[in-house]
Amino acid sequence: MRKLLTITLLAFLAATFIGASCHPKRPFKKPGPPPPKETQKPEKLEPQEERPTPADSAIEEEVIEPDELPLEEESEQPRPSSPTLAAAENMAKESLRLLRGGEVISAALTAERAIGLEPQCGYCYYALASIRAAQKMWNDAIPLATSALQYLSDERAAKAAYIRALAYYHTGDLDRAEADCKYALTIDPTLEPAKNLLEMIY
């Protein structure tokens, strides 16, 4: 009985061995790296021309030389009667300083704010009239100079009268230009721009 079991076991093992040898193992191959993904090349961006925005565009204005205007130099003036008037006059002085520096737009805005702060500030009207004259906006300069003369009575009035004379001269009203030049010189006989303009009228 044992021999029979032994023979059976040996036969089974032999059969198993023979079957295995008939089907050789395939060599194990390591899986290769995954195929590279196709990357999309970035598109070449063509350089675009930078278009200037309205804020970048310089505002060009035709202005006359500041030497032609009797802009007030720093000097001692009587103190204004109220804090509001003092603040407005300081703004007017700043606007004329900006005008001398060639910042015409900023000068005009500053003078306009000064008038808004104190509508009875003759010096503020004079400053804005000077700026409009520098811009050759003669029709605007005339009423501004007239408003300045309503509130001024010193040397500033002489300068305001000259600004109005200059505006009248450039608008072709020579009679009024002559009258304003003479009026300015009665207040301040040393006002050279008024003398020069009067000679041009003659």
C-alpha positions as CSV (number, residue, x, y, z in Angstrom):
1,M,0.0,0.0,0.0
2,R,2.8,2.4,0.9
3,K,4.6,1.5,-2.3
4,L,1.4,2.3,-4.3
5,L,1.1,5.7,-2.6
6,T,4.8,6.4,-3.2
7,I,4.5,5.5,-6.9
8,T,1.4,7.6,-7.3
9,L,3.1,10.6,-5.6
10,L,6.1,10.2,-7.8
11,A,4.0,10.0,-10.9
12,F,2.1,13.2,-9.9
13,L,5.4,15.0,-9.3
14,A,6.8,13.8,-12.6
15,A,3.7,14.9,-14.4
16,T,3.9,18.3,-12.8
17,F,7.6,18.7,-13.6
18,I,7.0,17.6,-17.2
19,G,4.1,20.1,-17.7
20,A,6.1,22.9,-16.3
21,S,9.1,22.2,-18.5
22,C,6.8,22.2,-21.6
23,H,5.7,25.8,-20.8
24,P,8.9,27.8,-20.1
25,K,8.5,31.0,-18.2
26,R,8.5,34.1,-20.2
27,P,11.3,36.5,-19.2
28,F,9.9,39.3,-17.0
29,K,10.1,42.6,-18.6
30,K,10.0,45.8,-16.6
31,P,7.4,48.1,-17.8
32,G,8.9,51.0,-19.7
33,P,8.4,54.6,-18.9
34,P,5.1,56.1,-19.9
35,P,5.2,57.9,-23.2
36,P,5.9,61.6,-22.8
37,K,2.8,63.8,-22.8
38,E,2.6,66.2,-25.7
39,T,3.3,69.6,-24.3
40,Q,1.7,72.5,-26.1
41,K,4.3,75.0,-27.1
42,P,3.5,78.5,-25.9
43,E,2.5,80.8,-28.7
44,K,4.8,83.6,-29.5
45,L,3.2,86.8,-28.6
46,E,3.9,89.6,-31.0
47,P,4.8,92.8,-29.2
48,Q,1.9,95.2,-29.4
49,E,2.3,98.9,-29.8
50,E,1.6,100.8,-26.6
51,R,-1.1,103.3,-27.2
52,P,-1.0,106.4,-25.1
53,T,-3.9,106.9,-22.8
54,P,-5.6,110.3,-22.6
55,A,-3.9,110.7,-19.2
56,D,-0.5,110.2,-20.7
57,S,-1.1,112.7,-23.5
58,A,0.5,116.0,-22.8
59,I,-1.8,119.0,-23.0
60,E,-0.2,121.5,-25.2
61,E,-1.4,125.1,-24.8
62,E,-0.3,128.2,-26.6
63,V,0.9,130.6,-24.0
64,I,2.6,134.0,-24.0
65,E,5.9,134.6,-22.3
66,P,5.5,135.3,-18.5
67,D,7.7,138.4,-19.1
68,E,4.8,140.0,-20.9
69,L,2.7,139.8,-17.8
70,P,3.2,141.9,-14.7
71,L,3.2,139.0,-12.3
72,E,3.5,140.0,-8.7
73,E,6.9,139.4,-7.1
74,E,7.1,138.3,-3.4
75,S,6.6,141.5,-1.5
76,E,5.0,142.7,1.7
77,Q,1.2,143.2,1.3
78,P,-1.3,144.2,3.9
79,R,-2.8,141.2,5.6
80,P,-6.3,140.3,4.5
81,S,-9.1,141.0,6.8
82,S,-10.4,137.5,7.2
83,P,-8.8,134.0,7.3
84,T,-10.8,132.9,4.3
85,L,-9.5,135.8,2.3
86,A,-6.0,135.1,3.4
87,A,-6.3,131.4,2.3
88,A,-7.7,132.5,-1.0
89,E,-4.9,135.0,-1.6
90,N,-2.3,132.3,-0.8
91,M,-3.9,130.1,-3.4
92,A,-3.8,132.9,-5.9
93,K,-0.1,133.4,-5.2
94,E,0.5,129.7,-5.7
95,S,-1.3,129.8,-9.0
96,L,1.0,132.6,-10.2
97,R,4.0,130.6,-9.0
98,L,2.7,127.6,-11.1
99,L,2.3,129.9,-14.1
100,R,5.9,131.1,-13.8
101,G,7.0,127.4,-13.8
102,G,5.0,126.7,-17.0
103,E,2.3,124.6,-15.2
104,V,-0.6,126.5,-16.8
105,I,-3.4,124.0,-16.3
106,S,-2.5,123.5,-12.6
107,A,-2.2,127.3,-12.2
108,A,-5.7,127.8,-13.7
109,L,-7.3,125.1,-11.5
110,T,-5.7,126.6,-8.4
111,A,-6.9,130.1,-9.2
112,E,-10.4,128.9,-9.8
113,R,-10.5,127.1,-6.5
114,A,-9.3,130.3,-4.8
115,I,-12.2,132.2,-6.4
116,G,-14.6,129.5,-5.2
117,L,-13.2,129.8,-1.7
118,E,-13.6,133.6,-1.6
119,P,-15.7,135.2,-4.4
120,Q,-14.7,138.7,-3.3
121,C,-11.0,138.1,-3.6
122,G,-9.8,140.7,-6.2
123,Y,-6.3,139.2,-6.2
124,C,-7.8,135.8,-7.1
125,Y,-9.5,137.3,-10.2
126,Y,-6.3,139.1,-11.1
127,A,-4.4,135.8,-10.9
128,L,-6.9,133.9,-13.1
129,A,-7.0,136.9,-15.6
130,S,-3.2,136.7,-15.9
131,I,-3.4,132.9,-16.5
132,R,-6.1,133.3,-19.2
133,A,-4.0,136.0,-20.8
134,A,-1.0,133.7,-20.8
135,Q,-3.2,131.1,-22.6
136,K,-4.3,133.8,-25.0
137,M,-7.9,133.4,-23.9
138,W,-8.5,137.1,-24.3
139,N,-12.3,137.1,-24.1
140,D,-12.1,135.3,-20.8
141,A,-9.4,137.5,-19.4
142,I,-11.5,140.7,-19.9
143,P,-14.3,140.0,-17.4
144,L,-11.9,138.4,-14.9
145,A,-9.7,141.6,-14.9
146,T,-12.9,143.7,-14.6
147,S,-13.9,141.7,-11.5
148,A,-10.4,142.1,-10.1
149,L,-10.7,145.9,-10.5
150,Q,-14.0,145.9,-8.5
151,Y,-12.1,144.7,-5.4
152,L,-8.6,146.2,-5.9
153,S,-7.3,149.7,-5.5
154,D,-3.5,149.5,-5.1
155,E,-0.7,148.5,-7.4
156,R,-2.5,145.2,-8.0
157,A,-5.3,147.3,-9.6
158,A,-2.8,148.8,-12.0
159,K,-1.7,145.3,-13.0
160,A,-5.3,144.1,-13.5
161,A,-5.9,147.2,-15.7
162,Y,-2.9,146.3,-17.8
163,I,-4.1,142.7,-18.2
164,R,-7.5,144.0,-19.4
165,A,-5.7,146.5,-21.7
166,L,-3.6,143.7,-23.2
167,A,-6.8,141.6,-23.8
168,Y,-8.5,144.6,-25.4
169,Y,-5.5,145.1,-27.6
170,H,-5.5,141.5,-28.8
171,T,-9.2,141.6,-29.5
172,G,-8.9,144.7,-31.6
173,D,-10.5,147.2,-29.2
174,L,-7.6,149.7,-29.2
175,D,-9.5,152.6,-27.6
176,R,-10.3,150.6,-24.5
177,A,-6.8,149.2,-24.5
178,E,-5.4,152.8,-24.5
179,A,-7.8,153.9,-21.8
180,D,-6.8,151.0,-19.5
181,C,-3.1,151.6,-20.1
182,K,-3.5,155.2,-19.1
183,Y,-5.5,154.2,-16.0
184,A,-2.9,151.7,-15.0
185,L,-0.2,154.3,-15.3
186,T,-2.1,156.8,-13.1
187,I,-2.0,154.2,-10.3
188,D,1.5,153.0,-11.0
189,P,3.6,155.2,-13.3
190,T,6.5,152.8,-13.1
191,L,4.5,149.9,-14.7
192,E,6.8,149.2,-17.7
193,P,4.5,146.7,-19.5
194,A,1.7,149.3,-19.6
195,K,4.1,151.9,-21.1
196,N,5.3,149.4,-23.7
197,L,1.8,148.5,-24.7
198,L,0.8,152.2,-24.9
199,E,3.6,152.8,-27.3
200,M,2.5,149.9,-29.5
201,I,-1.0,151.3,-29.6
202,Y,0.3,154.7,-30.8
